[in-house]
């Protein structure tokens, strides 16, 4: 049985050999004083990534009702003053052209005071918010964190391209900043959280009838793609350092089998060939022997959890300057009508204002956009 700061790490299949292992960052070592910090509030909720549809009446009402289903929530929000997206009918006036893909990128602009007020309006028992002036590139993320180990991880040498400088990797780095905020909050309240629930600001998430139960009963890491994750607090350091594994793999020199190595790196960075993509958080967990379960893991088959967890997500996009609804649903499969109806049933059960979603539409976009 592992102690409160250790996690179980297992290697070998099918006869796995497991042992307890501890991984603490300098900030944790400094404030825990040899693991003396007691457990306190139940849930830390890092909500990190581009702002996008978060700043809309629809999403703010959703987050208010969703977080109300948990007790003792501490919200760690990392948002951006500038958001980009590729939805064709966004109606956003500001445009830029991606010269590599010949795609039009639309940009949204937000004010810091409005984003901070939005986080406060969610009425969580504890909260911290950091608003970034620009995209969460490596230097921006490194400057935003205080823990020296996290700052080192976010500071790759200039002569090495660690890859991953797009929107999805910006989101990964924003989550690291949220983790740093969490460490600071634990130091301030002199308590540790019991569970961590990692979410994205622009994604409606359904964890079933009792999300608090789902998030507290899994004794390993749970993943739904790289959009949702939750785990007991001791796993947090392992989860939020997956960028270190990504940096290590992409910064290594030539391999003995260069074709195989190039294929692996391609799988870690491709976001379009989903059946062959290795997502960084899962690749990191597997590399370090961290048990995990979940679904929609792309190249990795679904791994059932005990107890089972049924997760559904809907990615929402903002159309702040378009006529009609301010948000739309990004279609990630062909079941448009079924998924929209399912969303409406879920939001009704949450108690949301029906006028915000009764006429909700699917985004007019011909490609999957995340």
PyMOL commands that set and color helices and strands:
alter all, ss='L'
color gray80, all
select helices_A, chain A and resi 26-32+52-54+57-67+112-120+138-144+148-153+167-189+211-217+233-239+242-251+258-269+274-276+280-287+336-350+354-356
alter helices_A, ss='H'
color red, helices_A
select strands_A, chain A and resi 6-11+17-22+38-39+43-48+73-80+82-85+94-98+103-109+126-132+191-192+195-198+203-206+221-224+228-232+292-295+312-318+327-329+361-362
alter strands_A, ss='S'
color yellow, strands_A
deselect
rebuild
show_as cartoon
